[in-house]
């Protein structure tokens, strides 16, 4: 799957800009910090997904009764 298939279509979207940013000017420490920030964001998104899935399951269970 190509990144263009999953990224938002707007050229000014922060995610698009992030993926196109030149990493050459960054030091190793800055790159490690970037990874830490991105991993924290991944954890936040996973938590949101889990909450949405649990909410949907709760709603479906409520209407099955």
PDB file with one MODEL, atoms N, CA, C and O in Angstrom:
MODEL        1
ATOM      1  N   UNK A   1       0.848  -1.172   0.000  1.00  0.00           N
ATOM      2  CA  UNK A   1       0.000   0.000   0.000  1.00  0.00           C
ATOM      3  C   UNK A   1       0.891   1.231   0.000  1.00  0.00           C
ATOM      4  O   UNK A   1       1.851   1.316   0.766  1.00  0.00           O
ATOM      5  N   UNK A   2       0.569   2.170  -0.852  1.00  0.00           N
ATOM      6  CA  UNK A   2       1.305   3.414  -0.976  1.00  0.00           C
ATOM      7  C   UNK A   2       0.797   4.414   0.058  1.00  0.00           C
ATOM      8  O   UNK A   2      -0.392   4.427   0.379  1.00  0.00           O
ATOM      9  N   UNK A   3       1.691   5.250   0.579  1.00  0.00           N
ATOM     10  CA  UNK A   3       1.276   6.264   1.559  1.00  0.00           C
ATOM     11  C   UNK A   3       0.217   7.189   0.997  1.00  0.00           C
ATOM     12  O   UNK A   3      -0.644   7.661   1.740  1.00  0.00           O
ATOM     13  N   UNK A   4       0.259   7.458  -0.301  1.00  0.00           N
ATOM     14  CA  UNK A   4      -0.747   8.323  -0.914  1.00  0.00           C
ATOM     15  C   UNK A   4      -2.151   7.743  -0.800  1.00  0.00           C
ATOM     16  O   UNK A   4      -3.134   8.482  -0.837  1.00  0.00           O
ATOM     17  N   UNK A   5      -2.248   6.427  -0.661  1.00  0.00           N
ATOM     18  CA  UNK A   5      -3.551   5.775  -0.538  1.00  0.00           C
ATOM     19  C   UNK A   5      -4.179   5.986   0.827  1.00  0.00           C
ATOM     20  O   UNK A   5      -5.404   5.976   0.949  1.00  0.00           O
ATOM     21  N   UNK A   6      -3.352   6.179   1.872  1.00  0.00           N
ATOM     22  CA  UNK A   6      -3.903   6.269   3.221  1.00  0.00           C
ATOM     23  C   UNK A   6      -3.830   7.663   3.826  1.00  0.00           C
ATOM     24  O   UNK A   6      -4.506   7.944   4.816  1.00  0.00           O
ATOM     25  N   UNK A   7      -3.022   8.534   3.245  1.00  0.00           N
ATOM     26  CA  UNK A   7      -2.891   9.883   3.786  1.00  0.00           C
ATOM     27  C   UNK A   7      -4.030  10.768   3.318  1.00  0.00           C
ATOM     28  O   UNK A   7      -4.605  10.541   2.254  1.00  0.00           O
ATOM     29  N   UNK A   8      -4.355  11.775   4.110  1.00  0.00           N
ATOM     30  CA  UNK A   8      -5.385  12.726   3.676  1.00  0.00           C
ATOM     31  C   UNK A   8      -4.999  13.381   2.348  1.00  0.00           C
ATOM     32  O   UNK A   8      -3.816  13.455   2.014  1.00  0.00           O
ATOM     33  N   UNK A   9      -5.953  13.835   1.621  1.00  0.00           N
ATOM     34  CA  UNK A   9      -5.720  14.373   0.280  1.00  0.00           C
ATOM     35  C   UNK A   9      -5.229  15.820   0.284  1.00  0.00           C
ATOM     36  O   UNK A   9      -4.617  16.259  -0.690  1.00  0.00           O
ATOM     37  N   UNK A  10      -5.483  16.569   1.357  1.00  0.00           N
ATOM     38  CA  UNK A  10      -5.086  17.977   1.393  1.00  0.00           C
ATOM     39  C   UNK A  10      -3.572  18.098   1.544  1.00  0.00           C
ATOM     40  O   UNK A  10      -2.971  17.456   2.405  1.00  0.00           O
ATOM     41  N   UNK A  11      -2.974  18.912   0.713  1.00  0.00           N
ATOM     42  CA  UNK A  11      -1.518  19.081   0.742  1.00  0.00           C
ATOM     43  C   UNK A  11      -1.044  19.752   2.024  1.00  0.00           C
ATOM     44  O   UNK A  11       0.099  19.553   2.435  1.00  0.00           O
ATOM     45  N   UNK A  12      -1.903  20.547   2.663  1.00  0.00           N
ATOM     46  CA  UNK A  12      -1.493  21.249   3.885  1.00  0.00           C
ATOM     47  C   UNK A  12      -1.843  20.480   5.158  1.00  0.00           C
ATOM     48  O   UNK A  12      -1.711  21.018   6.257  1.00  0.00           O
ATOM     49  N   UNK A  13      -2.288  19.229   5.024  1.00  0.00           N
ATOM     50  CA  UNK A  13      -2.598  18.412   6.189  1.00  0.00           C
ATOM     51  C   UNK A  13      -1.308  18.154   6.975  1.00  0.00           C
ATOM     52  O   UNK A  13      -0.284  17.821   6.378  1.00  0.00           O
ATOM     53  N   UNK A  14      -1.342  18.301   8.304  1.00  0.00           N
ATOM     54  CA  UNK A  14      -0.123  18.113   9.112  1.00  0.00           C
ATOM     55  C   UNK A  14       0.533  16.744   8.928  1.00  0.00           C
ATOM     56  O   UNK A  14       1.760  16.641   8.961  1.00  0.00           O
ATOM     57  N   UNK A  15      -0.249  15.717   8.741  1.00  0.00           N
ATOM     58  CA  UNK A  15       0.317  14.376   8.551  1.00  0.00           C
ATOM     59  C   UNK A  15       1.068  14.280   7.228  1.00  0.00           C
ATOM     60  O   UNK A  15       2.136  13.673   7.158  1.00  0.00           O
ATOM     61  N   UNK A  16       0.514  14.871   6.194  1.00  0.00           N
ATOM     62  CA  UNK A  16       1.183  14.894   4.896  1.00  0.00           C
ATOM     63  C   UNK A  16       2.496  15.668   5.011  1.00  0.00           C
ATOM     64  O   UNK A  16       3.534  15.220   4.525  1.00  0.00           O
ATOM     65  N   UNK A  17       2.441  16.825   5.655  1.00  0.00           N
ATOM     66  CA  UNK A  17       3.647  17.639   5.816  1.00  0.00           C
ATOM     67  C   UNK A  17       4.700  16.898   6.636  1.00  0.00           C
ATOM     68  O   UNK A  17       5.890  16.971   6.328  1.00  0.00           O
ATOM     69  N   UNK A  18       4.274  16.193   7.667  1.00  0.00           N
ATOM     70  CA  UNK A  18       5.204  15.446   8.517  1.00  0.00           C
ATOM     71  C   UNK A  18       5.938  14.367   7.722  1.00  0.00           C
ATOM     72  O   UNK A  18       7.146  14.190   7.878  1.00  0.00           O
ATOM     73  N   UNK A  19       5.213  13.655   6.882  1.00  0.00           N
ATOM     74  CA  UNK A  19       5.829  12.557   6.132  1.00  0.00           C
ATOM     75  C   UNK A  19       6.739  13.040   5.013  1.00  0.00           C
ATOM     76  O   UNK A  19       7.572  12.280   4.520  1.00  0.00           O
ATOM     77  N   UNK A  20       6.591  14.283   4.612  1.00  0.00           N
ATOM     78  CA  UNK A  20       7.420  14.820   3.538  1.00  0.00           C
ATOM     79  C   UNK A  20       8.585  15.664   4.065  1.00  0.00           C
ATOM     80  O   UNK A  20       9.408  16.142   3.284  1.00  0.00           O
ATOM     81  N   UNK A  21       8.655  15.843   5.374  1.00  0.00           N
ATOM     82  CA  UNK A  21       9.697  16.678   5.960  1.00  0.00           C
ATOM     83  C   UNK A  21      11.077  16.039   5.777  1.00  0.00           C
ATOM     84  O   UNK A  21      11.245  14.837   5.980  1.00  0.00           O
ATOM     85  N   UNK A  22      12.052  16.852   5.394  1.00  0.00           N
ATOM     86  CA  UNK A  22      13.426  16.401   5.226  1.00  0.00           C
ATOM     87  C   UNK A  22      14.024  16.115   6.600  1.00  0.00           C
ATOM     88  O   UNK A  22      14.031  16.986   7.469  1.00  0.00           O
ATOM     89  N   UNK A  23      14.520  14.906   6.794  1.00  0.00           N
ATOM     90  CA  UNK A  23      15.075  14.511   8.084  1.00  0.00           C
ATOM     91  C   UNK A  23      16.576  14.772   8.190  1.00  0.00           C
ATOM     92  O   UNK A  23      17.149  14.645   9.272  1.00  0.00           O
ATOM     93  N   UNK A  24      17.208  15.131   7.096  1.00  0.00           N
ATOM     94  CA  UNK A  24      18.655  15.338   7.095  1.00  0.00           C
ATOM     95  C   UNK A  24      19.144  16.381   8.110  1.00  0.00           C
ATOM     96  O   UNK A  24      20.188  16.165   8.726  1.00  0.00           O
ATOM     97  N   UNK A  25      18.440  17.494   8.310  1.00  0.00           N
ATOM     98  CA  UNK A  25      18.956  18.503   9.240  1.00  0.00           C
ATOM     99  C   UNK A  25      18.899  18.096  10.720  1.00  0.00           C
ATOM    100  O   UNK A  25      19.504  18.764  11.558  1.00  0.00           O
ATOM    101  N   UNK A  26      18.193  17.029  11.050  1.00  0.00           N
ATOM    102  CA  UNK A  26      18.007  16.640  12.445  1.00  0.00           C
ATOM    103  C   UNK A  26      19.191  15.834  12.971  1.00  0.00           C
ATOM    104  O   UNK A  26      19.785  15.025  12.258  1.00  0.00           O
ATOM    105  N   UNK A  27      19.511  16.078  14.229  1.00  0.00           N
ATOM    106  CA  UNK A  27      20.554  15.274  14.887  1.00  0.00           C
ATOM    107  C   UNK A  27      19.957  13.932  15.311  1.00  0.00           C
ATOM    108  O   UNK A  27      18.743  13.734  15.256  1.00  0.00           O
ATOM    109  N   UNK A  28      20.816  13.029  15.728  1.00  0.00           N
ATOM    110  CA  UNK A  28      20.355  11.728  16.203  1.00  0.00           C
ATOM    111  C   UNK A  28      19.434  11.907  17.404  1.00  0.00           C
ATOM    112  O   UNK A  28      18.397  11.249  17.489  1.00  0.00           O
ATOM    113  N   UNK A  29      19.798  12.784  18.331  1.00  0.00           N
ATOM    114  CA  UNK A  29      18.944  13.021  19.497  1.00  0.00           C
ATOM    115  C   UNK A  29      17.585  13.590  19.100  1.00  0.00           C
ATOM    116  O   UNK A  29      16.560  13.215  19.670  1.00  0.00           O
ATOM    117  N   UNK A  30      17.580  14.490  18.129  1.00  0.00           N
ATOM    118  CA  UNK A  30      16.309  15.048  17.657  1.00  0.00           C
ATOM    119  C   UNK A  30      15.463  13.980  16.975  1.00  0.00           C
ATOM    120  O   UNK A  30      14.241  13.968  17.125  1.00  0.00           O
ATOM    121  N   UNK A  31      16.091  13.102  16.241  1.00  0.00           N
ATOM    122  CA  UNK A  31      15.352  12.012  15.594  1.00  0.00           C
ATOM    123  C   UNK A  31      14.781  11.043  16.628  1.00  0.00           C
ATOM    124  O   UNK A  31      13.659  10.559  16.476  1.00  0.00           O
ATOM    125  N   UNK A  32      15.552  10.760  17.677  1.00  0.00           N
ATOM    126  CA  UNK A  32      15.046   9.894  18.757  1.00  0.00           C
ATOM    127  C   UNK A  32      13.865  10.539  19.458  1.00  0.00           C
ATOM    128  O   UNK A  32      12.901   9.857  19.804  1.00  0.00           O
ATOM    129  N   UNK A  33      13.930  11.853  19.673  1.00  0.00           N
ATOM    130  CA  UNK A  33      12.815  12.569  20.292  1.00  0.00           C
ATOM    131  C   UNK A  33      11.592  12.522  19.378  1.00  0.00           C
ATOM    132  O   UNK A  33      10.464  12.359  19.844  1.00  0.00           O
ATOM    133  N   UNK A  34      11.820  12.663  18.105  1.00  0.00           N
ATOM    134  CA  UNK A  34      10.723  12.594  17.129  1.00  0.00           C
ATOM    135  C   UNK A  34      10.043  11.228  17.196  1.00  0.00           C
ATOM    136  O   UNK A  34       8.816  11.138  17.178  1.00  0.00           O
ATOM    137  N   UNK A  35      10.840  10.175  17.271  1.00  0.00           N
ATOM    138  CA  UNK A  35      10.294   8.825  17.392  1.00  0.00           C
ATOM    139  C   UNK A  35       9.476   8.694  18.670  1.00  0.00           C
ATOM    140  O   UNK A  35       8.391   8.111  18.649  1.00  0.00           O
ATOM    141  N   UNK A  36       9.975   9.224  19.778  1.00  0.00           N
ATOM    142  CA  UNK A  36       9.253   9.149  21.050  1.00  0.00           C
ATOM    143  C   UNK A  36       7.901   9.864  20.955  1.00  0.00           C
ATOM    144  O   UNK A  36       6.890   9.367  21.452  1.00  0.00           O
ATOM    145  N   UNK A  37       7.897  11.014  20.322  1.00  0.00           N
ATOM    146  CA  UNK A  37       6.649  11.773  20.165  1.00  0.00           C
ATOM    147  C   UNK A  37       5.676  11.004  19.268  1.00  0.00           C
ATOM    148  O   UNK A  37       4.483  10.925  19.563  1.00  0.00           O
ATOM    149  N   UNK A  38       6.186  10.445  18.185  1.00  0.00           N
ATOM    150  CA  UNK A  38       5.325   9.675  17.275  1.00  0.00           C
ATOM    151  C   UNK A  38       4.782   8.410  17.945  1.00  0.00           C
ATOM    152  O   UNK A  38       3.629   8.040  17.726  1.00  0.00           O
ATOM    153  N   UNK A  39       5.605   7.749  18.757  1.00  0.00           N
ATOM    154  CA  UNK A  39       5.135   6.559  19.476  1.00  0.00           C
ATOM    155  C   UNK A  39       4.050   6.931  20.483  1.00  0.00           C
ATOM    156  O   UNK A  39       3.090   6.183  20.668  1.00  0.00           O
ATOM    157  N   UNK A  40       4.200   8.082  21.133  1.00  0.00           N
ATOM    158  CA  UNK A  40       3.159   8.547  22.057  1.00  0.00           C
ATOM    159  C   UNK A  40       1.865   8.833  21.303  1.00  0.00           C
ATOM    160  O   UNK A  40       0.778   8.544  21.801  1.00  0.00           O
ATOM    161  N   UNK A  41       1.977   9.391  20.122  1.00  0.00           N
ATOM    162  CA  UNK A  41       0.787   9.663  19.310  1.00  0.00           C
ATOM    163  C   UNK A  41       0.138   8.364  18.844  1.00  0.00           C
ATOM    164  O   UNK A  41      -1.088   8.264  18.807  1.00  0.00           O
ATOM    165  N   UNK A  42       0.935   7.385  18.495  1.00  0.00           N
ATOM    166  CA  UNK A  42       0.404   6.080  18.110  1.00  0.00           C
ATOM    167  C   UNK A  42      -0.365   5.465  19.273  1.00  0.00           C
ATOM    168  O   UNK A  42      -1.449   4.915  19.076  1.00  0.00           O
ATOM    169  N   UNK A  43       0.179   5.551  20.477  1.00  0.00           N
ATOM    170  CA  UNK A  43      -0.503   5.013  21.662  1.00  0.00           C
ATOM    171  C   UNK A  43      -1.830   5.739  21.886  1.00  0.00           C
ATOM    172  O   UNK A  43      -2.830   5.113  22.240  1.00  0.00           O
ATOM    173  N   UNK A  44      -1.840   7.057  21.680  1.00  0.00           N
ATOM    174  CA  UNK A  44      -3.067   7.847  21.855  1.00  0.00           C
ATOM    175  C   UNK A  44      -4.126   7.444  20.833  1.00  0.00           C
ATOM    176  O   UNK A  44      -5.307   7.344  21.164  1.00  0.00           O
ATOM    177  N   UNK A  45      -3.706   7.217  19.602  1.00  0.00           N
ATOM    178  CA  UNK A  45      -4.649   6.810  18.544  1.00  0.00           C
ATOM    179  C   UNK A  45      -5.180   5.410  18.824  1.00  0.00           C
ATOM    180  O   UNK A  45      -6.369   5.144  18.647  1.00  0.00           O
ATOM    181  N   UNK A  46      -4.287   4.507  19.265  1.00  0.00           N
ATOM    182  CA  UNK A  46      -4.742   3.145  19.599  1.00  0.00           C
ATOM    183  C   UNK A  46      -5.756   3.169  20.735  1.00  0.00           C
ATOM    184  O   UNK A  46      -6.728   2.414  20.716  1.00  0.00           O
ATOM    185  N   UNK A  47      -5.537   4.024  21.715  1.00  0.00           N
ATOM    186  CA  UNK A  47      -6.469   4.148  22.832  1.00  0.00           C
ATOM    187  C   UNK A  47      -7.823   4.667  22.339  1.00  0.00           C
ATOM    188  O   UNK A  47      -8.868   4.211  22.804  1.00  0.00           O
ATOM    189  N   UNK A  48      -7.807   5.601  21.416  1.00  0.00           N
ATOM    190  CA  UNK A  48      -9.049   6.134  20.844  1.00  0.00           C
ATOM    191  C   UNK A  48      -9.790   5.044  20.080  1.00  0.00           C
ATOM    192  O   UNK A  48     -11.009   4.920  20.195  1.00  0.00           O
ATOM    193  N   UNK A  49      -9.060   4.260  19.307  1.00  0.00           N
ATOM    194  CA  UNK A  49      -9.666   3.153  18.554  1.00  0.00           C
ATOM    195  C   UNK A  49     -10.288   2.151  19.515  1.00  0.00           C
ATOM    196  O   UNK A  49     -11.418   1.708  19.310  1.00  0.00           O
ATOM    197  N   UNK A  50      -9.557   1.796  20.559  1.00  0.00           N
ATOM    198  CA  UNK A  50     -10.072   0.838  21.543  1.00  0.00           C
ATOM    199  C   UNK A  50     -11.352   1.354  22.193  1.00  0.00           C
ATOM    200  O   UNK A  50     -12.304   0.597  22.384  1.00  0.00           O
ATOM    201  N   UNK A  51     -11.373   2.631  22.529  1.00  0.00           N
ATOM    202  CA  UNK A  51     -12.571   3.219  23.119  1.00  0.00           C
ATOM    203  C   UNK A  51     -13.746   3.183  22.160  1.00  0.00           C
ATOM    204  O   UNK A  51     -14.877   2.909  22.562  1.00  0.00           O
ATOM    205  N   UNK A  52     -13.476   3.461  20.891  1.00  0.00           N
ATOM    206  CA  UNK A  52     -14.545   3.449  19.890  1.00  0.00           C
ATOM    207  C   UNK A  52     -15.079   2.043  19.683  1.00  0.00           C
ATOM    208  O   UNK A  52     -16.289   1.849  19.562  1.00  0.00           O
ATOM    209  N   UNK A  53     -14.190   1.062  19.641  1.00  0.00           N
ATOM    210  CA  UNK A  53     -14.610  -0.332  19.465  1.00  0.00           C
ATOM    211  C   UNK A  53     -15.433  -0.791  20.668  1.00  0.00           C
ATOM    212  O   UNK A  53     -16.467  -1.439  20.512  1.00  0.00           O
ATOM    213  N   UNK A  54     -14.961  -0.447  21.869  1.00  0.00           N
ATOM    214  CA  UNK A  54     -15.702  -0.823  23.072  1.00  0.00           C
ATOM    215  C   UNK A  54     -17.064  -0.141  23.128  1.00  0.00           C
ATOM    216  O   UNK A  54     -18.050  -0.750  23.542  1.00  0.00           O
ATOM    217  N   UNK A  55     -17.116   1.114  22.715  1.00  0.00           N
ATOM    218  CA  UNK A  55     -18.383   1.842  22.705  1.00  0.00           C
ATOM    219  C   UNK A  55     -19.356   1.195  21.723  1.00  0.00           C
ATOM    220  O   UNK A  55     -20.538   1.028  22.027  1.00  0.00           O
ATOM    221  N   UNK A  56     -18.855   0.835  20.555  1.00  0.00           N
ATOM    222  CA  UNK A  56     -19.700   0.181  19.554  1.00  0.00           C
ATOM    223  C   UNK A  56     -20.200  -1.168  20.066  1.00  0.00           C
ATOM    224  O   UNK A  56     -21.373  -1.501  19.895  1.00  0.00           O
ATOM    225  N   UNK A  57     -19.325  -1.936  20.687  1.00  0.00           N
ATOM    226  CA  UNK A  57     -19.733  -3.243  21.224  1.00  0.00           C
ATOM    227  C   UNK A  57     -20.790  -3.078  22.306  1.00  0.00           C
ATOM    228  O   UNK A  57     -21.740  -3.858  22.370  1.00  0.00           O
ATOM    229  N   UNK A  58     -20.632  -2.074  23.153  1.00  0.00           N
ATOM    230  CA  UNK A  58     -21.626  -1.803  24.199  1.00  0.00           C
ATOM    231  C   UNK A  58     -22.972  -1.434  23.600  1.00  0.00           C
ATOM    232  O   UNK A  58     -24.012  -1.902  24.062  1.00  0.00           O
ATOM    233  N   UNK A  59     -22.952  -0.593  22.569  1.00  0.00           N
ATOM    234  CA  UNK A  59     -24.195  -0.182  21.911  1.00  0.00           C
ATOM    235  C   UNK A  59     -24.862  -1.367  21.240  1.00  0.00           C
ATOM    236  O   UNK A  59     -26.080  -1.521  21.322  1.00  0.00           O
ATOM    237  N   UNK A  60     -24.086  -2.201  20.581  1.00  0.00           N
ATOM    238  CA  UNK A  60     -24.660  -3.380  19.919  1.00  0.00           C
ATOM    239  C   UNK A  60     -25.257  -4.338  20.945  1.00  0.00           C
ATOM    240  O   UNK A  60     -26.321  -4.912  20.714  1.00  0.00           O
ATOM    241  N   UNK A  61     -24.580  -4.512  22.074  1.00  0.00           N
ATOM    242  CA  UNK A  61     -25.103  -5.394  23.123  1.00  0.00           C
ATOM    243  C   UNK A  61     -26.391  -4.857  23.708  1.00  0.00           C
ATOM    244  O   UNK A  61     -27.289  -5.627  24.048  1.00  0.00           O
ATOM    245  N   UNK A  62     -26.491  -3.550  23.829  1.00  0.00           N
ATOM    246  CA  UNK A  62     -27.691  -2.921  24.374  1.00  0.00           C
ATOM    247  C   UNK A  62     -28.896  -3.172  23.468  1.00  0.00           C
ATOM    248  O   UNK A  62     -29.997  -3.437  23.951  1.00  0.00           O
ATOM    249  N   UNK A  63     -28.689  -3.089  22.177  1.00  0.00           N
ATOM    250  CA  UNK A  63     -29.800  -3.255  21.252  1.00  0.00           C
ATOM    251  C   UNK A  63     -30.139  -4.704  20.954  1.00  0.00           C
ATOM    252  O   UNK A  63     -31.195  -4.977  20.384  1.00  0.00           O
ATOM    253  N   UNK A  64     -29.265  -5.651  21.327  1.00  0.00           N
ATOM    254  CA  UNK A  64     -29.564  -7.069  21.125  1.00  0.00           C
ATOM    255  C   UNK A  64     -30.519  -7.596  22.191  1.00  0.00           C
ATOM    256  O   UNK A  64     -31.186  -8.610  21.985  1.00  0.00           O
ATOM    257  N   UNK A  65     -30.584  -6.923  23.304  1.00  0.00           N
ATOM    258  CA  UNK A  65     -31.400  -7.422  24.420  1.00  0.00           C
ATOM    259  C   UNK A  65     -32.859  -7.193  24.194  1.00  0.00           C
ATOM    260  O   UNK A  65     -33.679  -7.555  25.038  1.00  0.00           O
TER     261      UNK A  65
ENDMDL
END
